[in-house]
């Protein structure tokens, strides 16, 4: 869960989100170094009294400022590709499946493992007597997933494009009408994770939150 005045990303609760956090820090360090270098060079050039009007060629300098940015781009591209393939990985022996369907403006879920239980998940308004959590983020019925188990989440929509997103778990998946998108989710910690639709889907786009509760496997089997 994010907090007021939080500067960094949410605490990771899955391997994918941990890798995203590491890549974010890696890219931020490179960008900060480039900014500092350009700022220092620009300041020195402004303060310098030397003139270069008669310098027509500087082969060594041109090689340096061509090769160095290329190497920096490689240090960003290779970890980025690794992370991209990691996000798309799916376990061949997935133990659990969750079907997600987007509606204007709520989510419906189906879990074949729990006897094809099908339920709708609506946002709880602050005026609801059962409301006691985060404003505009709590729902009347939460999704339950087991800790440490690969769960295959399949998303689609019945009307317009939605996006099922859970930042703490590193999940952001489009729900497209007539199409099935799939991602693998493996919570590493027990807890409650909050998300929202991340695709502008209409007037009440901001009022269809996502809540996933991750519980130990033995409790999940006894549901």
C-alpha positions in Angstrom: 0.0 0.0 0.0 1.4 3.4 -0.9 1.5 6.2 1.7 1.2 10.0 1.7 4.4 11.7 0.3 5.9 8.3 -0.7 8.7 8.9 -3.2 9.7 5.3 -4.0 7.7 2.4 -5.5 5.5 0.2 -3.3 7.2 -2.6 -1.3 7.4 -5.7 -3.5 5.4 -8.8 -2.7 6.4 -10.9 -5.7 9.6 -11.8 -7.5 8.6 -9.8 -10.6 8.0 -6.6 -8.6 11.3 -7.0 -6.8 13.1 -7.2 -10.2 11.1 -4.1 -11.3 12.3 -2.2 -8.3 15.9 -3.2 -8.9 15.7 -2.1 -12.5 14.1 1.2 -11.5 17.0 1.9 -9.1 19.5 0.9 -11.8 18.0 3.2 -14.4 17.6 6.0 -11.9 21.3 5.9 -11.0 22.3 6.0 -14.7 20.0 8.9 -15.4 21.2 10.8 -12.4 24.8 10.3 -13.5 24.1 11.6 -17.0 22.2 14.7 -15.5 25.1 15.5 -13.2 27.7 15.1 -16.0 25.8 17.3 -18.5 25.2 19.9 -15.8 28.9 20.1 -14.8 30.0 20.3 -18.5 27.4 22.9 -19.2 28.4 25.0 -16.2 32.1 24.7 -17.1 31.4 25.8 -20.7 29.5 28.8 -19.5 32.3 29.8 -17.2 35.1 29.1 -19.8 36.7 32.0 -21.7 38.2 29.8 -24.3 37.0 29.9 -27.9 36.8 26.9 -30.3 35.9 28.8 -33.5 39.0 27.4 -35.4 38.5 23.7 -34.3 37.0 21.9 -37.3 37.6 18.3 -36.4 37.8 16.3 -33.2 37.7 12.7 -34.1 38.6 11.4 -30.6 35.9 13.4 -29.0 33.3 12.3 -31.5 34.2 8.7 -31.0 33.9 9.1 -27.2 30.5 10.8 -27.3 29.2 8.2 -29.7 30.5 5.0 -28.0 29.7 6.1 -24.4 26.0 6.7 -24.9 25.8 3.4 -26.8 27.3 1.6 -23.9 24.9 3.3 -21.5 22.0 2.2 -23.7 23.2 -1.4 -23.5 23.3 -1.2 -19.7 19.7 -0.2 -19.8 18.5 -2.5 -22.7 19.9 -5.8 -21.4 18.3 -5.7 -18.0 15.1 -4.4 -19.6 14.8 -7.3 -21.9 15.5 -9.8 -19.1 12.7 -8.2 -17.1 10.4 -8.2 -20.1 10.8 -12.0 -20.6 10.5 -12.6 -16.8 7.1 -10.9 -16.8 5.9 -13.0 -19.7 7.0 -16.3 -18.1 4.2 -18.8 -17.3 4.6 -21.9 -15.2 3.9 -25.2 -17.0 2.4 -26.8 -13.9 0.3 -23.9 -12.6 -1.6 -25.0 -9.5 -4.3 -22.3 -9.5 -6.3 -20.3 -12.0 -8.3 -17.1 -11.6 -10.5 -15.7 -14.3 -11.0 -11.9 -14.3 -13.8 -10.1 -16.3 -14.0 -6.3 -16.5 -17.3 -4.5 -16.6 -18.4 -0.9 -16.6 -17.7 -0.5 -13.7 -16.9 -3.4 -11.5 -14.9 -6.7 -11.7 -16.2 -10.2 -11.7 -14.1 -13.3 -10.8 -14.3 -17.0 -11.3 -12.0 -19.6 -9.6 -12.3 -23.1 -11.0 -10.2 -24.5 -8.1 -12.9 -23.4 -5.7 -15.7 -25.1 -7.5 -16.1 -22.5 -10.2 -17.2 -19.9 -7.7 -18.3 -16.8 -9.6 -18.8 -13.5 -7.9 -18.9 -9.7 -8.6 -16.6 -7.3 -6.7 -18.0 -3.8 -6.2 -16.3 -0.8 -4.5 -17.5 -0.1 -1.0 -18.7 3.5 -0.7 -17.5 5.4 2.5 -21.2 5.7 3.5 -21.6 1.9 3.6 -21.9 0.6 7.3 -19.5 -2.2 6.6 -16.8 0.1 5.2 -13.8 0.5 7.4 -10.8 0.4 5.1 -9.1 2.6 2.5 -11.3 5.2 0.8 -12.3 4.2 -2.8 -10.1 1.1 -2.6 -12.0 -1.5 -0.6 -14.5 -3.9 -2.1 -17.4 -5.9 -0.8 -15.8 -9.2 -1.8 -12.1 -9.8 -2.1 -10.1 -12.2 -4.4 -8.2 -14.8 -2.4 -4.9 -16.3 -3.7 -2.5 -18.7 -1.9 1.0 -17.6 -0.8 3.9 -19.1 -2.7 1.8 -20.8 -5.4 1.8 -19.9 -9.1 -1.6 -18.6 -10.0 -2.5 -18.1 -13.6 -4.7 -15.0 -14.0 -6.8 -14.9 -17.2 -8.4 -11.5 -18.0 -11.0 -10.4 -20.5 -13.8 -7.8 -20.7 -17.5 -7.7 -21.8 -17.7 -4.1 -22.9 -14.6 -1.8 -23.2 -10.9 -2.2 -22.5 -10.0 -2.3 -18.8 -6.7 -3.1 -17.1 -6.3 -5.3 -14.1 -3.4 -3.9 -12.1 -1.8 -4.7 -8.8 1.4 -2.7 -8.3 2.7 -4.6 -5.3 2.6 -7.9 -7.2 4.0 -6.4 -10.5 0.8 -7.1 -12.4 -0.8 -4.8 -15.1 -2.8 -6.7 -17.7 -5.3 -5.4 -20.3 -8.8 -6.8 -20.2 -9.8 -6.7 -23.9 -13.3 -7.7 -25.2 -13.1 -11.0 -27.1 -9.6 -11.7 -26.1 -7.9 -13.6 -23.2 -4.7 -12.2 -21.7 -2.8 -14.3 -19.1 -0.2 -13.5 -16.5 1.4 -15.6 -13.7 1.0 -14.2 -10.2 3.0 -15.6 -7.2 2.5 -13.7 -3.9 5.5 -14.2 -1.6 3.9 -12.7 1.5 0.6 -12.9 3.2 -1.4 -9.7 3.1 -3.9 -7.5 1.3 -3.0 -5.9 -1.9 -4.8 -3.0 -3.5 -5.0 -2.0 -7.2 -7.2 -0.1 -9.6 -8.3 -0.2 -13.2 -5.4 1.3 -15.2 -7.2 1.9 -18.5 -9.6 4.8 -18.8 -12.8 3.0 -19.4 -15.6 5.5 -18.9 -17.2 7.9 -16.4 -16.7 5.6 -13.3 -13.2 4.4 -14.2 -11.9 5.5 -10.8 -14.5 3.5 -8.9 -13.6 -0.1 -9.8 -10.8 -1.0 -7.4 -9.1 -4.4 -7.1 -8.4 -6.1 -3.8 -6.5 -9.4 -3.5 -6.0 -11.2 -0.2 -3.0 -13.6 -0.1 -3.3 -16.3 2.6 -1.3 -19.5 3.5 -2.0 -22.5 1.4 -3.6 -24.5 4.2 -6.1 -21.8 4.9 -6.8 -21.5 1.1 -7.6 -25.2 0.9 -10.1 -24.9 3.7 -12.1 -22.1 2.1 
